[in-house]
Amino acid sequence: MPRTKKVKMAGRFGPRYGIRVRKNIVEIETAQRKKYVCRKCGKNAVKRAGTAIWECKSCGYKFAGGAYIPVSPSAKIVDQAISKGRSL
């Protein structure tokens, strides 16, 4: 389809909703469909199983994370605070 070359996955919406909304959708959907590195086995095999549920296709490790990416930005901040030994 030539119309999806520029707008990628948002081509299914056609001209509706505005370009900013469609660009945000493309950004989120590419992040959620991407493979991530497993915390347990280290392989690049973690995929989204459901909303905030992530599963490694290699070792079968399942864990809860962010809705669109395995580690949400707020979880990163909490992990940094814990590793530095500070209380929140």
Secondary structure, 3 states (H helix, E strand, C coil): CCCHHHHHHHHHHCCCCCHHHHHHHHHHHHHHHCCEECCCCCCEEEEEEECCEEEECCCCCEEECCCCCCCCHHHHHHHHHHHHCCCC
